[in-house]
Every structure is written in C-alpha cells, then in structure tokens.
Amino acid sequence: MACTFTQNIALECKDGIGGIKEVWVGGWEENLTSVTILNGVATVNINTYTGKTIELPPQTGSFEETINFNRDNGTVFYTQTVNVMLHKLSLVKRNELNGAAQGRLMVIVTDNNGNQWLCGYEMPMEISTATASTGKALGDLNGYTLAFVGESPNRAYSAVIA
C-alpha cells in the first residue's frame, strides 16, 4: 500500500447533496457471514442480512467518518458516527431502542446521493447516545435522536446490496 497520494483528485461538479435517507441496523455477529469484502467494496447478501430499516425524514440524519492518528505510536484508526432522528415518541420505538442499546451492531447507511456505506464490519457499532424528547414548543421535535458510533482499523466500506 502506498503511503501517499497515488492519483490526482479533480474538482468535481456541484451535484452532490448532504444527508442520509435510511439506515439498516442489524446485529454484528449474526451478519458477519452476510458480507463479503473485496477491494474495499462490501457485498451484502440481502437474503441473509437480518438488519431492519430505519427510514429518515429529509435532513434529519448524517454519516461522518473521522481519521484518528497517534504520531508517537504510529497508529491510525477511524471513528464512524451515524446520527438519526426518529419522529414521535412511542412504546414500540422505546422497546426497540432498549434492545439495540445493549447490542453490538452493523449499520448500512444510504446517503442522499445513492451511495451505501457499511459501518461496523471489523468492530461493531454501538448506540452511544439516545435522547427521547417531548419538545417544549409546538414546533419542537417529539421523538428520538440517536448516535451510532464505532471505531475501526479501516474506513467504511462502499456497500453493494446483492
């Protein structure tokens, strides 16, 4: 592996948009065999992946990946964070979040540009924060905000659902 840039990076057209439209969240251990990694691309077998879909309203979710390094130790790792907002408090959502908060998770993110990213393959993701709020004013959120966070020795994989 080259330890520098190997190609030029051109200025691209202004046709990309921010945000995510859905996430698929499944148990880490039971879904490892549903994924094949080749050349940085994760192929996910939709027939065996047991994840459940969380659809998001526009402009309520994000995916971020941070490169972390320690110069003294010569190490690099990546922190992947998926933030989602769920409208309306409910007993069903509360119970689902209670179960997921105790698990180790694999998350597939679909962004608003049609790209899919697999997070939590080598090391599982976890729900690091989950806030339930009734809101105060009529226009405030009545619902949940969640953050799935994981650290990995590799960047998130470009995912292909097959």
C-alpha positions, 0 to 999 in steps of 0.5 A: 500500500502506498503511503501517499497520494497515488492519483490526482483528485479533480474538482468535481461538479456541484451535484452532490447533496448532504444527508442520509435517507435510511439506515439498516441496523442489524446485529454484528455477529449474526451478519458477519457471514452476510458480507463479503469484502473485496477491494474495499467494496462490501457485498451484502447478501440481502437474503441473509442480512437480518438488519431492519430499516430505519427510514429518515425524514429529509435532513434529519440524519448524517454519516461522518467518518473521522481519521484518528492518528497517534504520531508517537505510536504510529497508529491510525484508526477511524471513528464512524458516527451515524446520527438519526432522528426518529419522529414521535415518541412511542412504546414500540420505538422505546422497546426497540431502542432498549434492545439495540442499546445493549447490542453490538451492531452493523449499520448500512447507511444510504446517503442522499446521493445513492451511495451505501456505506457499511459501518461496523464490519471489523468492530461493531457499532454501538448506540452511544447516545439516545435522547427521547424528547417531548419538545417544549414548543409546538414546533419542537421535535417529539421523538428520538435522536440517536448516535451510532458510533464505532471505531475501526482499523479501516474506513467504511466500506462502499456497500453493494446490496446483492 
